[in-house]
Amino acid sequence: MAAAKQALQIRLPPLPSIKDVIKLYKLRAIRELSQNFLMEPRLIDKIVRAAGHIENNVVCEVGPGPGGITRSIIQQGARKVVLIEKDPRFIPTLELLADACRGKVDVDIVTGDILKTDISQFLPEDTKHEWTDSPPPINLIGNLPFSVSTILMVRWLEMISKREGPWSFGRARMTLTFQKEVAERMAARIMDKQRCRLSVMCQNWCSVKYKFDIPGAAFVPKPDVDVGVVTLTPMKQPIIKLPFKLIEKVVRQIFSMRQKYSIRGAQTLFPEEVREEMALRMYKMAEIDPITRPFQIATGEFGRLCEAYNEIIKIYPEFENYDMRAPKKKIDADVEAIT
């Protein structure tokens, strides 16, 4: 068995170390892009191993930079590697890797912003699985820039909810790095004071596992914080079976006053003239104690709150597009009628 596994691994020809590549190409991390290079091969391999067995899989790497994680992905036997890199300075170093494994691994190098890139167009059709089957042989791996990690995660969760992009191929798994605090929040369970909007959103659509920490000192330049590695596997069915935008709105507003009673945040879902009455109605319908703090609410209980809000906006559709952050408008006559 060990021999069979070894046979799938790819041996690269002698290449300059990542440290030497950075010097050779005169590369430096750009702080404005939240770039930090991970130099330690042992830690790089540990990130890729956290993704599980990737032999013969298609791996999409986000922000490969000088190619440290890319080397480990190739050496661990990926069938195809899709590299999405926004910074054109790194393309020559990635082309060096692509040339080194030509004929062994198919490497696509895409110069572009991951927030604007449709990954699915680079995935082979034969990797597609039904949603209720086991996850497809597709992995998304990335040492994400801190500046886009949360935005990207929320966008990907919405795509998962709609089974779009790489998730049109099935329940593709992710292995990603985040600031340690963000990673802890993603995995935070009920009663954990780190629990927040991102916790509920991630755990509604995915099985989330916090794998391990990487000290900031392992990166060049050293960030001000440590890093957490998280794996996410989309679930066959979400806990809350409602549209993404509705769930995100309810959860966001309830957590907007995270230190107060949760009903205080829920009140902001409704115009000022009716918010106390409507929020109480929503909590009564959901059978949730109004003085519960947001971090004390389980994902299933958030589901009941979302269902209650959904029922209320069916009765009062004018509330659906209410946004307390928008300029105030004169309240609708129908709304006045219920005050």
C-alpha positions in Angstrom: 0.0 0.0 0.0 2.8 2.4 1.0 4.6 1.6 -2.3 1.5 2.3 -4.3 1.1 5.6 -2.5 4.7 6.5 -3.2 4.3 5.7 -6.9 1.7 8.5 -7.2 4.1 11.1 -5.8 6.0 13.3 -8.2 9.7 14.0 -7.9 10.6 17.4 -9.1 14.1 18.0 -10.7 16.5 20.1 -8.6 15.1 23.6 -8.2 16.3 26.7 -6.3 14.8 26.9 -2.8 11.9 29.3 -2.3 14.2 31.6 -0.5 16.6 31.5 -3.4 13.8 32.1 -5.9 12.7 35.2 -4.0 16.3 36.5 -4.2 16.8 35.5 -7.8 13.6 37.2 -9.1 14.1 40.1 -6.6 10.6 39.5 -5.1 9.4 41.3 -2.0 6.1 41.0 -0.2 3.8 44.0 -0.8 2.1 44.9 2.5 -0.8 46.6 0.7 -1.7 43.1 -0.8 -1.3 41.4 2.6 1.5 39.2 1.2 3.4 36.9 3.5 5.7 34.1 2.2 5.8 30.8 4.1 9.3 29.5 3.8 9.4 26.4 6.0 8.9 23.2 3.9 7.7 21.2 6.9 4.9 23.6 7.5 4.1 23.9 3.8 3.7 20.1 3.6 1.6 20.1 6.7 -0.9 22.5 5.1 -1.2 20.3 2.0 -1.5 17.1 4.1 -4.4 18.8 6.0 -6.4 18.6 2.7 -6.3 14.8 2.9 -5.3 12.5 0.0 -4.9 14.7 -3.1 -3.3 12.0 -5.3 -4.9 12.2 -8.8 -7.0 15.2 -7.7 -7.5 18.5 -9.3 -6.1 21.2 -7.0 -6.9 24.9 -7.3 -4.4 27.0 -5.4 -5.4 30.6 -4.5 -2.5 33.1 -4.3 0.5 30.7 -4.9 3.0 33.6 -4.7 6.5 32.2 -5.3 5.2 28.6 -5.4 6.1 27.0 -2.0 2.7 25.4 -1.5 2.5 24.6 -5.2 5.6 22.5 -5.0 4.2 20.4 -2.2 0.9 20.0 -4.1 2.7 18.7 -7.1 5.0 16.4 -5.1 2.0 14.9 -3.3 0.6 13.6 -6.7 -2.0 16.0 -7.9 -3.3 15.2 -11.4 -3.8 18.9 -12.3 -3.0 22.2 -10.6 -4.8 25.5 -11.3 -2.8 28.5 -10.0 -4.7 31.8 -9.6 -2.3 34.6 -8.9 -3.2 38.3 -9.0 0.4 39.6 -8.8 2.2 39.2 -12.2 5.6 39.4 -10.5 5.2 35.7 -9.5 4.3 34.3 -12.9 7.9 33.6 -14.0 8.5 31.6 -10.8 5.3 29.6 -11.4 6.2 29.0 -15.0 9.5 27.6 -13.8 7.6 25.0 -11.7 5.2 24.3 -14.6 8.2 23.6 -16.9 9.8 21.4 -14.3 6.8 19.0 -14.1 5.8 19.2 -17.8 4.5 15.8 -18.9 3.8 14.7 -15.3 1.3 17.2 -14.0 -1.0 19.6 -15.9 -0.5 23.1 -14.6 -2.7 26.1 -15.5 -1.5 29.5 -14.5 -4.2 32.1 -14.4 -3.2 35.8 -13.8 -6.3 37.3 -12.2 -8.2 38.2 -9.1 -9.8 35.2 -7.3 -12.8 37.4 -6.5 -13.4 37.8 -10.3 -12.3 34.3 -11.5 -14.6 31.5 -12.4 -12.6 28.5 -11.2 -15.1 26.0 -12.7 -13.9 26.7 -16.3 -10.6 25.1 -15.5 -12.0 21.9 -14.0 -12.3 18.7 -16.1 -15.8 17.4 -16.6 -14.8 13.9 -15.4 -14.4 15.3 -11.9 -18.0 16.1 -11.5 -20.0 14.4 -8.8 -23.6 14.5 -7.7 -24.1 16.8 -4.6 -25.2 13.9 -2.4 -22.3 11.7 -3.4 -18.9 11.8 -1.7 -16.8 15.0 -2.4 -15.3 15.2 -5.9 -11.6 14.9 -6.5 -11.3 18.7 -6.3 -9.4 20.6 -3.6 -9.2 24.4 -3.1 -6.0 25.2 -1.2 -4.6 28.7 -0.3 -2.5 30.8 2.0 -5.0 33.6 1.7 -4.1 37.3 1.9 -5.6 38.6 5.1 -7.2 41.5 3.2 -9.5 39.3 1.1 -9.9 36.1 3.2 -13.2 36.9 4.9 -14.8 38.5 1.8 -13.7 35.5 -0.3 -15.1 33.0 2.3 -18.5 34.7 2.4 -18.6 34.8 -1.4 -17.7 31.1 -1.6 -20.4 30.2 1.0 -23.0 31.9 -1.2 -21.7 29.9 -4.2 -21.9 26.7 -2.1 -25.5 27.6 -1.2 -26.4 27.9 -4.9 -24.1 25.1 -6.0 -22.2 27.4 -8.4 -18.6 27.7 -9.6 -16.4 24.8 -8.4 -19.4 23.6 -6.3 -21.3 22.9 -9.5 -19.0 19.9 -9.6 -20.1 18.7 -6.2 -19.0 19.3 -2.6 -15.4 20.4 -3.3 -13.3 20.7 -0.2 -11.2 23.7 1.0 -8.0 23.9 3.0 -7.3 27.6 3.7 -5.2 29.8 6.0 -6.7 32.8 7.9 -5.6 35.1 10.7 -5.8 32.9 13.8 -8.6 35.0 15.3 -10.7 34.6 12.0 -10.0 30.9 11.9 -11.1 30.5 15.5 -14.3 32.4 14.8 -15.1 30.2 11.8 -14.9 27.1 14.0 -16.5 28.7 17.2 -19.4 26.7 18.6 -22.4 27.8 20.7 -21.4 29.5 24.0 -17.9 30.3 22.7 -17.5 34.1 22.9 -15.6 34.0 19.6 -18.8 33.0 17.9 -20.0 35.5 15.3 -21.8 35.9 12.0 -19.0 34.1 10.2 -19.3 31.1 12.6 -22.9 30.6 11.8 -22.6 31.2 8.1 -19.7 28.7 7.7 -21.3 26.1 10.0 -24.6 26.3 8.2 -23.2 25.1 4.9 -20.0 23.4 5.8 -18.3 21.0 8.2 -15.6 23.2 9.7 -12.4 21.9 11.3 -9.6 24.0 12.8 -6.5 22.0 12.0 -3.5 23.8 13.5 -1.7 27.1 14.1 1.3 28.5 12.2 3.3 31.0 14.2 3.7 34.4 12.5 7.4 34.0 12.8 7.3 31.3 10.1 6.4 33.9 7.5 8.4 36.5 5.7 7.7 39.3 6.4 6.4 38.3 9.9 2.7 39.3 10.3 1.5 40.9 13.5 -0.7 37.8 14.2 -0.4 34.0 14.0 -2.2 32.0 11.3 -4.8 29.2 11.6 -5.4 26.5 9.0 -9.0 25.5 8.5 -10.7 22.8 6.4 -14.2 23.1 5.1 -16.4 20.4 3.5 -19.8 21.4 2.2 -22.6 19.5 3.8 -25.2 17.6 1.8 -27.9 19.7 3.3 -27.6 23.1 5.1 -29.0 23.4 8.6 -31.0 26.4 7.6 -32.7 25.8 4.2 -33.5 29.4 3.2 -31.9 31.8 0.7 -28.3 32.9 1.5 -29.1 36.6 1.5 -32.0 36.2 4.0 -29.9 34.1 6.3 -26.9 36.5 6.0 -29.1 39.5 6.8 -30.7 38.1 9.9 -27.5 36.7 11.3 -25.6 39.9 10.5 -28.1 42.1 12.2 -28.4 39.9 15.3 -24.6 39.9 15.8 -24.4 43.6 15.1 -24.9 44.1 18.9 -23.0 41.0 20.0 -22.6 42.1 23.6 -26.3 43.0 24.1 -29.4 40.8 24.2 -29.9 39.3 20.8 -33.3 40.9 20.3 -31.6 44.3 20.2 -29.9 43.3 17.0 -33.0 41.7 15.6 -34.9 45.0 16.1 -32.7 46.6 13.5 -34.3 44.3 10.8 -37.4 46.5 11.1 -38.2 50.2 10.8 -37.9 52.2 14.0 -41.7 52.7 14.3 -42.4 49.0 14.6 -39.1 47.3 15.5 -39.9 46.4 19.1 -43.2 44.8 18.2 -41.9 43.0 15.1 -38.8 41.7 16.9 -40.9 40.4 19.8 -43.2 38.7 17.3 -40.3 37.2 15.5 -38.7 35.8 18.8 -42.1 34.5 20.0 -42.7 32.7 16.6 -39.1 31.2 16.9 -39.6 30.3 20.6 -36.3 32.0 21.5 -35.7 33.9 24.7 -35.2 37.6 23.8 -32.5 38.1 26.4 -30.3 35.4 24.9 -27.0 36.7 23.8 -26.0 36.2 20.1 -23.2 33.7 20.9 -25.6 31.6 22.9 -27.8 30.9 19.9 -27.3 27.6 18.1 -27.3 27.4 14.3 -30.6 25.5 14.3 -32.1 28.2 16.6 -30.9 30.9 14.1 -32.8 28.8 11.6 -36.0 29.3 13.5 -35.4 33.0 13.7 -34.8 33.1 10.0 -38.0 31.2 9.4 -39.9 33.6 11.6 -38.5 36.6 9.8 -39.3 35.0 6.4 -43.0 34.5 7.6 -43.1 38.2 8.7 -41.9 39.6 5.4 -44.5 37.5 3.6 -47.1 39.4 5.6 -45.3 42.7 5.4 -43.2 42.6 2.2 -42.2 46.2 2.7 -39.8 45.0 5.4 -37.8 42.7 3.1 -35.7 45.5 1.7 -35.5 47.6 4.8 -31.9 48.5 5.7 -31.3 50.6 8.8 -28.0 51.8 7.3 -29.9 53.4 4.3 -31.2 57.0 4.3 -34.5 57.2 6.2 -37.7 57.3 4.1 -41.2 58.0 5.1 -42.8 54.8 6.4 -45.3 53.1 4.3 -49.0 53.5 5.2 -49.3 49.7 5.7 -46.5 49.9 8.2 -48.2 52.8 10.1 -51.3 50.7 10.3 -49.7 48.1 12.6 -48.2 50.6 15.1 
